[in-house]
Structures are given as C-alpha cells and as structure tokens.
Amino acid sequence: MRGVFVGAVMQLDGNYPQTGAFVVRRLDSTPVLIHVTSAGFDNSEATVGMPSAYYESIDCSGTPFIPADVTNGFYPSHAGVAGTTAYHSVTAATTRTMQSYTEPCSTGANGICCVASGPYSSSFQEAVQFDLTTLGLVPPFHIDVP
C-alpha cells in the first residue's frame, strides 16, 4: 500500500552509498529507532552494527536480550530485527553473560541464523518481541520529503 507512514526519519545510516535510514516507529506503545531500506525493515550487521538479539544460551534459546540503551532516554532505543520480528526493550539494564546471537541470513529458518559467540559480559536489557507483519507495511519503502 503506497503512502502509508513507516516512521519519522531520524538519521541516514551512514553507509556509502546511502542504503537506508533509522526511523522512529511506535511498536505497541514504545517509540524505537528501527532501520529501514527500500526493501523493508533491516538489521544486517553491516548497516546497523549489531545483531538482532543476544542469548545467555549457546543455541539462541531462552529469553532474548538487547544491548543496554546508551541514549539516556534522549533518543528512543534501537530495535533489532530478525526476519519479521523486532526486538526492543522497556526493562532496566543488568549485567548478563551472553553466548549466542541471532542475525539475518539467507540459509536459516525464516531468514534467521544463530551464531555461537562468547561468553562475554556486558549491560543488557530483556527484549520484548514485536511481529512487524502486524503493521501491514509493504515494501518498497521510500523517504517522503515535505
């Protein structure tokens, strides 16, 4: 459907040539920064710089986590995307030890691969999962300039 609002552009992704942008979009009632390209929602590590979600297990099972928000509430926190699922947080940060993460890939189930990595400890927040298909947005996306 053309002309449907995807999100307010906050920042171009910094790649050369420009391939996408970070937009602010409410997922449920939480505003988040989420990366988009003309092909849709995106979370390739090359553009976003981080995996979609992290796990304390070595096989991406259990509770998903995202890196702690470092914006001090000034910007909305980033949402990671894997397949059609966005991961964002509304919880307080705690120190956790992670051993795997998910990332988009062409060979995994639903376009998602699990990568064993770690263990490493840092500040993380428990992730809330949001099904992006419920937004009813259909690529190609474009930036609309007033």
N, C-alpha and C positions, 0 to 999 in steps of 0.2 A: 504494500500500500504506500503510495508516494505521498510526501508531505506530512508524514507522521513524525512527531518530535521524538528524537532519540535521547538527547541530552544537551546541556549547555556546554559549549566548548570552553575548556579552561586552559589547555596547553597543547601545542603541537608536540608530537612525540620525540622530536629532536633528531630523528634519523635523516639521512640524506640519501636519496631524495625523500621528502616528507611522504610517509605512507599512512599516517593516521593521526589521531588526536586523543587526548584524555578528555572525557566529558563528565559532567556531574549528572547523575541519574538517581532518583529515589528507588531503592529496592525495598519493598514493603514501606516502612516509614523512614528508612535510614538513607540520607544522601551519601553517595560513594563516588569516587573517581574510578571510571572504568574506561579501558582502552577500546577504541573502535577504529576500523578501517572501512573502506568501501565494501569489503566482503562481509562485514558484520562485527560482532564482539570478538576481541582478540586478546590473547595472552601469551604470545610467543616470547620466550625469554629474551630474544634479540630486541624486541620493541619495548617490553615492559621492564625487563631486567630482573624478574623474579619468578619463581614457579607459582602455579595456581594455589596450591595448598601444601602444607607440611604435615607430617605424621610422626608420632613417637614410635610407631612400629616400623619394622624394616620392609613391610609389604603394602604400605598405604592403607592399612585397615585401621579402624577406630575413628576417633574424633579428629576432624581436620582443624588445622591452625593456620593463621597467617602471621607475618611479622608484625610486631607491635607498631601501632600508629606513632609516627615521629613528628606529626604536624602540630602537636599541642592543641589540637582542636581548631586550628585556623583554617585548614583545608579539610575536606572530608577525607577519610582514609581510603586507600586503594582497595579495589575488589579484584581478586584473581579470577580468571575464567578458565575452565577446563570443559571442553565440549559445550554443552548448553547450560552449565551450572556456574554461577558466580559465587565466590566465597568472600564474605566480608565479616566484620566483627562489630559487636556492641558491648563486649565484655572488657574487664580490666586486664592489663598485661601481667603475665607472670613468667618467671624463668622456666623454660622447658628444654628438654633434650630431644632433638629430632633425629630420625634415622632414615627418612624417605620423604619424597615429594612427588606430586603429580605435575605433569606438563602435557600440553597438546602434542600430539604426534599422529602420523598417518597410519601407523601399524597397530595401535592399541584399540581396545574395545571402546566404542563411542568416541574415537579420536583422542583418547587419554592414555598416557603411559605412566607407570610407576617407576621411579628411579631410586634405588637404594643409595643413600649417601649419609655419611656421618659416622658416629654420632657427633653432634655439635650442639652446644647450649647457647641460647640467646633469649631475648624477651619476645614472647608470642602471645597472641590472643586467640581464644577459641573462635572458630569460624561458624557463621550462620550460612547455610546453603540456600540459594535462590535459583529457581528454574527460569532462565531467561526466555524460554518459549512462551511463558505466560504474558509477556509484554506485547506479543503479537507483532513484533517488528520484523520486517522482511528486507534483507539487503537487495539492491545495493544502497548503502548509506552515502550521504553526501553532506557537506557543510553548507549551511544556508547563511548568507551574509545579508544583513538588513540594508 
